[in-house]
Amino acid sequence: MVQKYQSPVRVYKYPFELVMAAYEKRFPTCPEIPVFLGSEILRESKSDDGAIHIIERSCKLNVDAPRLLKKIAGVEYVFFIQKNTLNWKERTLLIEAHNETFASRVIVLEICNYSVHPENEEWTCFEQSASLDIKSFFGFENTVEKIAMKQYTANIKRGKEVIEHYLKELISQGITFIPRWTPPAVGRKVVQKAPSQHESSKGPAESHTHGSDEESGTTCPSVEASAPDADKLDADYIERYLGQLTPLQESCLIRLRQWLQETHKGKIPKDEHILRFLRARDFNIDKAREMLCQSLTWRKQYQVDYILQTWRPPSLLEEYYTGGWHYQDRDGRPLYILRLGQMDTKGLVKALGEESLLRHVLSINEEGQKRCEENTNLFGRPITSWTCLVDLDGLNMRHLWRPGVKALLRIIEVVEDNYPETLGRLLIVRAPRVFPVLWTLVSPFINENTRQKFLIYSGNNYQGPGGLVDYLDKDVIPDFLGGECVCNVPEGGLVPKSLYQTDEEPETSDHIRLWTETIYHSASIFKGAPHEIVVEILEGESVITWDFDILKGDVAFSLFHSKRAPEMSWKEASALTAGDNMQLIGKSWVLGVDYSRVESPLVCRESESIQGSHVTRWPGFYILQWKMHSPVPCAGTSLSRVDDVLASLQVSNHKCKIMYYYEVLASKEFRGSMSSLESCNSGFSQLSGATTSSNQSQSSSLISR
């Protein structure tokens, strides 16, 4: 595999001619670079007018390698061939280098350029690229690669100091200006004021030099793919806006950015955004590129780039979603506060749907990136992530109902895939006893790097030294946590069931849906026309779980089992389906013959929430049935069909409405899943509950009023 390196643009705030004079002082030997033992000129030539000066030289290096490896290789030193092409007229120096030693086994190629800054002719730019291809090396290929990259990185860092050292030496000698090259006058001999020899050492030794903050404006956080020359990244810009990076990390950023500019159609993501994906994949450029490309496709497909301009949270979300931005932490990171314990997550899912919640979370992440940029400019240092303070006071088993956990995991997956390395720190305070259960469910889906940023405090441990004061200024700690700062984050509360959304009230949005599946479904139930769902069980011991709300009317819930699937013709199936109502038990089916009841009928009143589960005994087909409850008993073998219902609707508009969720789990998975076992607890703690069970069906349901 070929290893590649690309440096950012290093800016010397000195004229090209002065930098060349400093560069010349490195030859024929350079005490400032210990591995560079010496050099010998092989060829030298000049143009007639003296504008172009070419030197080819052999350079001797002492590579820092284990003695055993040198003995096996049979060499003590490594020789490189360098060709320097200095163009005084264009004010450029091109350095081309390749290895002479082991050329058949290892190929090292380097290209370095010195040139005049495009926006300030009194400054000089330096950039470097290199490649390393180890074909074979006595079975030590991996070792040689590590040694080479380590040596390379060390020389790059040293190269910056060397040029600065000789520039200061020239200035101390009173040499602060060297005239530019001018064409020779006719009949007059040219006297070159600048150095007569401009040579090159091993490329790795000539690398990055940092200037001050008044750097070139040639790079910006975001550029269009169509921009000419891609506005190369400047070393000063990287340090000022992205932070300290190793030379190899800088190289990964530049190469991935260049690849996007060459292949990606549309807007190129900002450098800090690209860097997040590289960090998420430990600077493996291939893995980061794959992850980033998938994210860019996702952003384009769902128009995420415009979400801050187009997304307007519903008023219900603004009232009941207990999260908001609140100043910043001690490190200047934007601070987001989430009072999760006070949030009726179940009510929000049922009232708004998963789509609105996901879109709102994405808008928070987009806003977070925007605030990071603003704080970077405000504080004068790179700020690429934010802090989240989560208050779990009030958290209980209502937050662990299975559909909500499923929605939460889906949101975590989307955020982890598209906003990696955006969380700088997560402070969890007032964690209750139930928190370990939630953490066990959620933590496996969170990236390891992200989990290491979590700080968890139970009870009042967040107060005092070692608590919030270590991360937040006292005047920022919110009042509900004992601070003096008024926090405008909504206090939340129980979402009224009258606001629950049904299929008859679709979410109004002009956007492509981000969430293709809906966790909850709704159905209408008419007199004599129940709503039924069939579930096929292949193994004897599986678990059917359910969670539903009665939005209108009174409903009787039952569960049936049959050895054969309901078989209806297309015409009959269409006739038995009225809107969002589905009937599956055929008119000819006889209870006790064609199917049997395995769940005792449970009468559910309007506005109640019901959760439960059934451990199956036999394979086959299980039918969940909701039908309108009537005080007058009706025979289970002769249900009225749609024709009868339509006739009855002429005298009565009465119908029931439910919102439901169901899932099938393997028995062992269910027994180890606290989200299933504890999902019976819905609603807030003040809500009362009652339990109904059947020994025959081994099932349980709980009603929350």
HELIX and SHEET records of a PDB file:
HELIX    1   1 PHE A   16  GLU A   24  1                                   9    
HELIX    2   2 ARG A   67  ALA A   73  1                                   7    
HELIX    3   3 GLU A  141  SER A  172  1                                  32    
HELIX    4   4 GLY A  203  ALA A  205  5                                   3    
HELIX    5   5 PRO A  228  ALA A  230  5                                   3    
HELIX    6   6 ALA A  235  TYR A  237  1                                   3    
HELIX    7   7 ILE A  238  LEU A  242  3                                   5    
HELIX    8   8 PRO A  247  THR A  263  1                                  17    
HELIX    9   9 ASP A  271  ALA A  280  1                                  10    
HELIX   10  10 ILE A  285  TYR A  302  1                                  18    
HELIX   11  11 VAL A  304  TYR A  306  5                                   3    
HELIX   12  12 ILE A  307  THR A  310  1                                   4    
HELIX   13  13 SER A  315  TYR A  320  1                                   6    
HELIX   14  14 LEU A  340  GLN A  342  5                                   3    
HELIX   15  15 THR A  345  PHE A  379  1                                  35    
HELIX   16  16 MET A  397  LEU A  400  5                                   4    
HELIX   17  17 ARG A  402  ASN A  418  1                                  17    
HELIX   18  18 PHE A  435  VAL A  442  1                                   8    
HELIX   19  19 SER A  443  PHE A  445  5                                   3    
HELIX   20  20 GLU A  448  ARG A  451  1                                   4    
HELIX   21  21 LEU A  468  ASP A  470  5                                   3    
HELIX   22  22 ASP A  479  LEU A  481  5                                   3    
HELIX   23  23 LYS A  497  LEU A  499  5                                   3    
HELIX   24  24 TRP A  570  ALA A  575  1                                   6    
HELIX   25  25 VAL A  642  LEU A  649  1                                   8    
HELIX   26  26 SER A  667  ARG A  671  1                                   5    
HELIX   27  27 MET A  674  LEU A  677  1                                   4    
SHEET    1   A 3 VAL A   2  GLN A   6  0                                        
SHEET    2   A 3 ASN A 120  ILE A 134 -1                                        
SHEET    3   A 3 ARG A  10  TYR A  12 -1                                        
SHEET    1   B 7 VAL A   2  GLN A   6  0                                        
SHEET    2   B 7 ASN A 120  ILE A 134 -1                                        
SHEET    3   B 7 VAL A 106  HIS A 117 -1                                        
SHEET    4   B 7 THR A  92  ASN A  99 -1                                        
SHEET    5   B 7 VAL A  78  ASN A  87 -1                                        
SHEET    6   B 7 ILE A  52  LEU A  61 -1                                        
SHEET    7   B 7 PHE A  36  LYS A  46 -1                                        
SHEET    1   C 5 GLY A 323  GLN A 328  0                                        
SHEET    2   C 5 PRO A 334  LEU A 338 -1                                        
SHEET    3   C 5 TRP A 386  ASP A 391  1                                        
SHEET    4   C 5 LEU A 423  ALA A 431  1                                        
SHEET    5   C 5 PHE A 454  SER A 458  1                                        
SHEET    1   D 6 HIS A 521  ILE A 525  0                                        
SHEET    2   D 6 CYS A 656  ALA A 666 -1                                        
SHEET    3   D 6 SER A 542  LYS A 552 -1                                        
SHEET    4   D 6 SER A 609  VAL A 615 -1                                        
SHEET    5   D 6 SER A 699  SER A 704 -1                                        
SHEET    6   D 6 GLY A 689  SER A 694 -1                                        
SHEET    1   E 4 HIS A 531  ILE A 537  0                                        
SHEET    2   E 4 GLY A 620  MET A 628 -1                                        
SHEET    3   E 4 VAL A 555  SER A 562 -1                                        
SHEET    4   E 4 SER A 596  CYS A 604 -1                                        
SHEET    1   F 2 THR A 577  ALA A 578  0                                        
SHEET    2   F 2 ASN A 581  MET A 582 -1                                        
END                                                                             
